[in-house]
Amino acid sequence: MSGLSHLNAAGEASMVDVSGKAVTTRVARAEGFVAMQPETLALIRSGGHAKGDVLATARIAGIMAAKRCAELIPCAIR
């Protein structure tokens, strides 16, 4: 098949043995792009949005999403 450890010979998802493996360090990097009008960026930078600090809200959302990665990504090791 594809050689992925979470798929059996028939291509079906299956459990894998994760015991007894060496500890490794992993690094993940993400990148994104946001398009907006210059006026919107100026409003965010000035902190003048009526609903509050847009960047603080985005940071909180990012942190909450990172904490739930094991729930959101199938077959993630906990």
Secondary structure by P-SEA (a helix, b strand, c coil): ccccccccccccbbbbbcccccbbbbbbbbbbbbbbcaaaaaaaaacccccccaaaaaaaaaaaaaaacccccccccc
